Amino acid sequence: MRIGVFCSGGDAPGMNSCVRAVVRAGVTAGHEIVGIQRGYQGLLDEDFFVNCEDQPHMKLRSVSDWGRHGGTFLRSSRSDEFRTEAGLRKASGILEQQKIAALIPIGGDGTFNGAVALAKHWNGQIVGCPGTIDNDLMGTDFTIGFSTAVRTAVSAVDKIRDTAESHERMFLIEVMGRHSGFIAVYTAIAGQAECVCIPETNNNVEKIVADIERLKKRGKSSIMMIVAEGDEDGGAELLAQKLAAANCPFSTRAVILGHLQRGGSPTPEDRILGSQLGRWAVAALDNGATGGMIGNIGDQEVFTPFEETFATHKPIPNHLLEIIDTLAH
């Protein structure tokens, strides 16, 4: 079977491990693996990975040493053309012309929405792997890239805390998460932050200020607040202004980590997860699966239809928020 693999949407550390696993598991099982560069747009442009022998397919050695690198060697992009009916028909025609019988897309909800749309025009198998730092997909405990993004954010928090304590200030650190607070919550716990603001909860600025005043009376000389970019108060900078207007007892500074969180060498957890999911995706194709994502729940392989991975919001466990409240004192 000829299997196409590609990365789409935002890059996530560990994607290279996943591609490596797809290639190694696929070739070992007797399949031919075609690397599609630059996601759905690369498919439309017929932009295929070319190996050292100038052949448009990936060999065992094509992915040597890929796992320790961040980003994605297959590149990634977003495609307006692919979102059109004409683009979907063109993509289907290219897949048929290239004799590609199955696809393994690595990405998030946008990638899987694209897979659902493509399946209406193409009869091949599609099994996806969850690659997004946001950890916002149902059907898996964690997504590829989440662990590394949290590590990067926590490292930044540790460094900023030194300055916060030196100047007795409050820092609001904005992390990624337009619709999900997973990065913010995990960063807040690991970084020992006193407060977290996420899309899943409503802020009460007056209550936050009152809590900070109590902490200052108890001897706190600095405060760390983690803010998801999708927080309803508009992110760290706007929230800092609202806190100042509500007479926050600390001088505030906002720091936006931004795309810093997407880069860097993947953690062992992301390398292992990417390797597991890539291997499982090939096995799922061999077993006739299509139209869904391979995930890891409780270290067990789970297959979830694409529509169910993004149909509902992945909830933040309440016990994690309780940890932050309890330990902030």
C-alpha positions in Angstrom: 0.0 0.0 0.0 1.2 3.5 -0.8 0.7 5.7 2.3 1.1 9.5 2.4 2.1 11.2 5.6 2.1 15.0 6.3 2.0 17.6 9.0 -0.6 20.4 9.0 -1.4 23.5 10.9 0.8 24.7 13.8 4.0 22.8 14.3 4.4 20.8 17.4 7.6 19.3 18.9 7.4 15.5 18.4 5.9 15.6 14.9 9.2 14.4 13.6 9.2 11.4 15.9 5.7 10.6 14.6 6.8 10.8 11.0 9.8 8.7 11.7 7.6 6.0 13.3 5.2 6.1 10.3 8.1 5.6 7.9 9.9 2.9 9.9 6.7 1.0 10.8 5.3 1.4 7.3 8.4 0.3 5.4 9.0 -2.6 7.7 5.4 -3.8 7.0 6.0 -3.6 3.3 4.4 -0.3 2.5 5.7 2.6 0.4 5.7 5.9 2.3 5.2 9.2 0.5 6.2 12.3 2.5 3.9 15.2 1.5 5.6 18.5 2.3 3.8 21.6 3.6 0.5 19.9 4.5 -2.7 20.1 2.4 -1.2 22.9 0.3 1.8 20.7 -0.5 -0.6 18.0 -1.6 -2.2 20.4 -4.0 1.2 21.6 -5.2 2.4 17.9 -5.5 5.3 18.9 -3.2 6.6 15.5 -2.2 9.7 14.6 -0.1 12.5 13.4 -2.3 15.0 10.9 -0.9 18.8 10.8 -1.4 18.3 8.8 -4.5 16.0 11.5 -6.0 12.9 9.2 -5.5 9.6 10.6 -4.3 9.2 8.3 -1.3 10.8 7.9 2.1 13.2 5.1 3.1 14.3 3.9 6.4 17.3 6.1 6.4 15.3 9.2 5.3 14.2 9.7 8.9 17.5 9.0 10.7 17.9 11.2 13.8 14.6 13.0 13.2 13.2 12.3 16.7 15.3 14.7 18.7 14.5 17.8 16.6 11.6 20.2 17.1 9.4 21.6 14.4 8.7 19.4 11.4 11.1 18.5 8.6 8.1 17.9 6.3 7.2 21.6 6.9 3.7 22.7 7.6 1.2 25.3 6.3 -2.4 26.3 6.1 -4.3 26.2 2.8 -7.2 28.4 1.7 -7.4 26.6 -1.6 -7.9 23.2 0.1 -11.0 24.6 1.9 -12.8 25.0 -1.4 -14.8 22.3 -3.3 -12.4 22.8 -6.3 -9.4 22.3 -4.0 -10.8 19.2 -2.5 -11.6 17.7 -5.9 -8.1 18.6 -7.1 -6.5 16.9 -4.0 -8.6 13.8 -4.6 -7.4 13.6 -8.2 -3.8 14.0 -7.2 -4.0 11.2 -4.6 -5.6 8.9 -7.2 -3.0 9.9 -9.8 -0.1 9.2 -7.4 -1.8 5.9 -6.4 -1.8 6.9 -2.7 -4.2 4.6 -1.0 -4.0 6.0 2.5 -3.1 9.1 4.4 -1.8 9.8 7.9 -2.3 13.5 8.7 -0.6 14.8 11.8 -2.2 17.9 13.3 -5.1 19.4 15.2 -8.8 20.1 14.8 -8.2 22.1 11.5 -6.3 19.2 10.1 -9.0 16.7 11.0 -11.7 19.0 9.7 -9.8 18.9 6.4 -9.6 15.1 6.6 -13.4 14.9 7.0 -14.0 17.1 4.0 -11.5 15.2 1.9 -13.1 11.9 2.7 -16.3 13.1 0.9 -14.3 13.3 -2.4 -11.8 10.5 -2.0 -12.2 6.8 -1.2 -8.8 6.2 0.4 -8.2 5.4 4.1 -7.4 8.3 6.5 -6.0 7.8 10.0 -4.7 10.8 11.9 -2.3 11.4 14.7 -3.0 14.3 17.2 -0.2 16.9 16.8 -1.0 20.2 18.6 0.6 21.9 21.6 -2.9 22.9 22.9 -3.9 19.4 24.0 -7.5 20.2 23.0 -8.5 17.1 21.1 -10.9 14.5 22.5 -9.8 10.9 22.2 -6.3 11.1 23.7 -4.9 12.0 27.1 -2.2 14.2 25.6 -1.4 15.5 22.1 2.1 15.5 20.5 3.8 18.8 21.5 1.9 19.6 24.7 4.6 18.3 27.0 7.4 20.3 25.3 5.3 23.5 25.2 4.6 23.2 29.0 8.3 22.6 29.6 9.2 25.7 27.7 6.6 27.8 29.4 7.7 26.6 32.9 11.3 27.4 32.1 10.3 31.0 31.2 8.2 31.3 34.4 11.2 30.2 36.5 13.4 32.9 35.0 10.8 35.6 35.2 10.1 34.7 38.9 13.7 35.8 39.7 12.9 39.3 38.4 9.5 39.3 40.0 11.0 38.6 43.5 13.9 41.0 43.0 11.5 43.9 42.2 8.5 42.7 44.3 6.2 42.8 41.3 3.3 40.8 39.8 4.0 39.3 36.4 1.2 38.1 34.0 2.6 35.5 31.7 0.6 34.8 28.6 0.8 31.3 27.1 -0.8 29.9 24.0 -4.4 28.5 24.1 -7.1 30.4 22.2 -9.8 28.0 23.2 -8.1 25.8 25.7 -6.4 26.3 29.1 -4.4 23.2 29.3 -1.0 24.8 28.7 -1.9 27.6 31.2 -3.1 25.2 33.9 -0.1 22.8 33.7 2.3 25.7 33.5 0.7 27.3 36.6 1.0 24.1 38.6 4.6 23.3 37.6 5.7 26.9 37.8 4.1 27.4 41.2 2.0 30.3 40.1 -0.5 31.9 42.4 -3.3 32.4 39.8 -4.4 31.2 36.4 -6.9 32.7 33.9 -8.2 30.4 31.2 -11.1 30.4 28.6 -12.9 27.7 30.6 -13.5 30.0 33.6 -14.9 33.5 34.1 -12.6 36.1 35.8 -13.7 38.3 38.6 -11.1 41.1 38.6 -12.2 42.5 42.0 -12.0 39.0 43.6 -8.5 38.4 42.0 -7.3 41.7 43.5 -8.8 40.8 46.9 -7.0 37.5 46.8 -3.7 39.1 45.9 -4.1 41.6 48.8 -4.6 38.7 51.2 -1.5 37.0 49.8 0.5 40.2 50.2 -0.6 40.5 53.9 0.6 36.9 54.4 4.1 37.8 53.3 4.0 37.3 49.5 6.5 39.6 47.9 5.8 38.7 44.3 2.9 37.2 42.3 2.9 35.0 39.2 -0.2 34.8 37.1 -0.5 32.5 34.0 -3.0 33.8 31.4 -4.1 31.8 28.4 -4.2 33.9 25.2 -7.9 33.1 24.8 -8.9 34.3 28.2 -12.1 36.4 28.1 -10.4 39.5 29.4 -8.3 39.7 26.3 -4.9 38.3 27.3 -2.2 39.3 29.7 -1.8 43.0 28.7 -5.4 43.9 28.9 -5.9 42.0 32.1 -2.9 43.8 33.6 -4.6 47.1 32.8 -7.8 45.9 34.4 -6.0 44.8 37.6 -4.2 48.1 37.8 -7.5 50.0 37.5 -8.9 47.8 40.3 -6.1 49.0 42.6 -3.9 45.8 42.5 -1.4 46.1 45.4 1.5 45.0 43.1 3.1 46.8 40.2 2.3 44.6 37.2 4.2 43.6 34.1 2.9 41.4 31.2 5.0 38.9 29.2 3.8 37.2 26.1 5.6 33.9 25.4 4.0 33.5 21.9 5.6 31.1 19.4 8.5 30.4 21.7 6.3 27.6 23.1 6.2 25.8 19.7 10.0 25.3 19.3 12.7 23.4 21.0 13.9 19.8 21.2 10.9 17.5 22.2 10.7 16.1 25.7 11.1 12.3 26.1 7.3 12.2 26.6 6.6 13.8 23.2 9.2 11.6 21.5 7.6 8.5 23.0 4.0 9.6 22.3 4.9 10.5 18.7 6.6 7.1 18.2 3.6 5.2 19.7 1.0 7.1 17.6 2.9 6.8 14.3 3.3 3.1 14.7 -0.3 2.6 15.8 -1.6 4.6 12.8 0.2 2.3 10.4 -1.2 -0.8 12.2 -4.7 0.8 12.1 -4.5 1.2 8.4 -3.4 -2.4 8.0 -6.5 -3.4 10.0 -8.8 -1.4 7.6 -9.5 1.6 9.9 -10.3 5.0 8.3 -12.0 8.3 9.2 -10.5 8.8 12.6 -7.7 9.6 14.9 -5.4 7.3 16.9 -5.0 8.4 20.5 -3.4 7.2 23.7 -5.7 6.9 26.7 -4.2 5.3 29.8 -1.3 4.1 27.6 -3.8 2.2 25.4 -4.5 2.7 21.7 -7.8 4.3 21.1 -9.5 5.1 17.7 -11.9 8.0 17.7 -13.9 9.3 14.6 -12.5 12.6 13.4 -15.8 14.4 14.1 -15.7 13.4 17.8 -12.2 14.7 18.4 -13.3 18.3 17.9 -17.1 18.2 18.4 -17.0 19.0 22.1 -14.6 21.0 24.2 -12.0 19.0 26.1 -12.6 19.9 29.8 -10.0 21.0 32.2 -10.1 18.5 35.2 -11.4 20.4 38.3 -8.8 18.8 40.5 -6.1 20.6 38.6 -7.7 24.0 39.3 -8.1 23.0 43.0 -4.4 22.3 43.2 -3.6 25.8 42.1 -6.1 27.3 44.6 -4.8 25.2 47.5 -1.1 25.7 46.9 -1.2 29.4 46.1 -1.3 30.3 49.8 
